[in-house]
Amino acid sequence: MVTPEAAIGQLASSIPEGVVGWGYLAAAIAVGLGALGAGIAVGLVGAAAVGTIGERPELMGRTLIFVGLAEGIAIYGLVIAIMILGRV
């Protein structure tokens, strides 16, 4: 019977150490740049949304949709990082 620890040990030993390190670095970059892009996008879209709501309050629902779409960029970065870590 193969224990999960033994299976993980065999899998980890078959991957060179340098490759694992680069995979972790790639995942960190994906999350970091995704969050940075989302922060910039939400800042720009949020400022425009506040200005629009100040002039026409009935458009509040539409502006929130655009802010939500900008926040989705961070989710994409997180998903890519999870996919990268799944292969490492």
N, C-alpha and C positions, 0 to 999 in steps of 0.2 A: 504494500500500500504506500502510495506517495503522499506525503504530507504537503500542505500548501506552502510551508516554509521551504521545503526542499525544491519544489517546483519553481518558486520565486528565485531561490538561490541559483538554480541552473539557468534560468532565463537571464538573470542579472549578470552571471558570469560570461554569457555568450555575447554580451554587448560591450565593446571597448569603453573604458572609462571616459575618454575624451569625447566620445559621441554623446554620452549621457549628459555631460556638462554643457555641450553646445545646445542640446535639446532644451535643457532648463533655461539657458540664456535666451533662446529663441522664444520660448513661452513667456518669459518675463518681458521681452521687448514687445511681443504682440499685445500683452495686457497694458503695458505702459503707454505705448503709442496709441492704442485704442482709447484709453482713458484720456490722454492728452487731446486727441482729436475731438472726443465727445465733449470735453470741457470747453474747448474753443467754440465748437458748434453751438452748444447750449448757451454760452455767453452771448454770442451774436444773435441767435434766434430769440433768446429770452429778452434781450434788450429791445428787439424789434416788436416782440409780442406785447411787452409792457406799453410801448408807445402806441401800438394799435388799440389795445384795450382802453387806454386813456382817451383816445379819440372816438372809438366806436365799441362800447362795451358788449354789444351783441355778438361780436366776433370772438369772444373769449374761448369758446369751445374749439374753434378752428385753430386758433393760435396754440392751444395746448397740444393739439395733434402734432404740430410741427416741432414743438419742443420735445415731445415723446419720440419722434423720429430721430432727432439729433441724439438723444440718449441711447438709441439703439446701436450706435457705433461702438460704444463700450461693450455691449453684449456680444457683438460680433468678434471683438478682440478676445474676449473671454472664451468664446466657443472655439476659436482658432487655437488658443493656448491649451485648452483641454484636449483638442485633437492632436496637437503636437506631443503633449505629455502621454497620451495614449500609445504613441508609437515609440516612445523612449523606454 
